[in-house]
Amino acid sequence: MPDEDGHPSVEEMTLPAVLSALADPLRYAVVSALLREPEGTARTCASFNLPVSKSTITHHFRVLREAGLVGQVDRGNSRAATLRRTELDERFPGLLDLIRANL
């Protein structure tokens, strides 16, 4: 069962959900951008400058969060996202390396 913020546990992450989330070019760009950052870096959703409306940004980050790709924490009136590297490497060894190889 996902935690109170909607993050699935490692065991709940599924490959179809992760691949579906990554299939969208904007969500793939977010994950790629987070891979370029030092581990543990938290960025606000707005900092990615996605060329879509605020509600669409919210949707994209919800999909990423529910798939288990990012963790989100509230920061006042915004949310910050971090890549769940350790959990992704545990559940899907090599996945982030494949994405990193295509940066």
VOGU-3710 file (C-alpha; in Angstrom, 3 decimals, decimal comma):
1> mpdedghpsv> 0,000/0,000/0,000  1,409/3,405/-0,936  2,385/5,707/1,927  0,308/8,743/2,926  1,940/10,801/0,146  1,218/8,232/-2,572  4,696/6,700/-2,852  4,660/2,947/-3,465  6,992/0,702/-1,531  9,794/-1,002/-3,460
11> eemtlpavls> 7,768/-4,214/-3,606  4,781/-2,345/-5,064  6,732/-0,808/-7,942  5,904/-2,582/-11,186  7,841/-2,579/-14,422  4,744/-1,822/-16,535  3,949/1,263/-14,412  7,552/2,499/-14,547  7,842/1,948/-18,303  4,471/3,577/-18,894
21> aladplryav> 5,555/6,626/-16,903  8,836/6,824/-18,819  7,084/6,466/-22,194  5,978/10,095/-22,052  8,756/12,409/-23,338  8,171/15,066/-20,674  8,286/12,574/-17,814  11,377/10,951/-19,332  12,956/14,424/-19,467  12,230/14,957/-15,772
31> vsallrepeg> 13,869/11,656/-14,823  16,829/12,410/-17,107  17,245/15,847/-15,536  17,194/14,364/-12,037  19,805/11,787/-13,086  22,135/14,655/-14,044  21,845/16,112/-10,537  23,792/14,903/-7,499  22,020/12,126/-5,623  19,379/13,432/-3,248
41> tartcasfnl> 18,822/16,685/-5,133  15,272/17,957/-4,706  13,812/20,231/-7,365  10,460/21,961/-7,450  8,154/20,849/-10,217  8,220/24,353/-11,730  12,028/24,265/-11,996  11,817/21,824/-14,901  10,167/24,489/-17,096  7,880/21,983/-18,795
51> pvskstithh> 5,961/23,593/-21,685  2,530/22,658/-20,343  -0,073/24,050/-17,950  0,302/23,843/-14,183  -2,441/21,196/-13,965  -0,664/19,068/-16,586  2,613/19,386/-14,660  0,766/18,168/-11,567  -0,547/15,196/-13,553  2,923/14,264/-14,860
61> frvlreaglv> 4,463/14,356/-11,390  1,584/12,313/-9,972  2,258/9,616/-12,592  5,986/9,660/-11,764  5,263/9,482/-8,024  2,687/6,691/-8,296  5,039/4,634/-10,474  7,732/5,035/-7,812  10,188/7,022/-9,917  10,187/10,148/-7,780
71> gqvdrgnsra> 9,589/11,017/-4,192  7,808/14,280/-3,459  7,736/16,437/-0,355  5,682/19,547/0,303  7,614/22,800/0,498  5,129/25,460/1,459  2,924/26,050/-1,556  4,981/23,843/-3,879  6,330/20,311/-4,001  9,894/19,171/-4,517
81> atlrrtelde> 10,782/15,952/-6,331  13,777/13,668/-5,895  14,677/10,622/-7,942  14,261/7,406/-5,928  17,633/6,065/-7,104  18,267/3,546/-4,342  14,788/2,043/-4,573  14,860/1,927/-8,387  18,305/0,299/-8,427  17,080/-2,266/-5,905
91> rfpglldlir> 13,870/-3,094/-7,757  15,052/-2,699/-11,371  18,847/-3,116/-11,486  20,343/-1,418/-14,521  17,287/0,666/-15,464  18,806/3,988/-14,439  22,078/3,004/-16,106  20,195/2,555/-19,389  18,605/5,969/-19,056  21,939/7,532/-18,067
101> anl> 23,597/5,992/-21,134  21,128/7,859/-23,335  21,668/11,311/-21,791
//
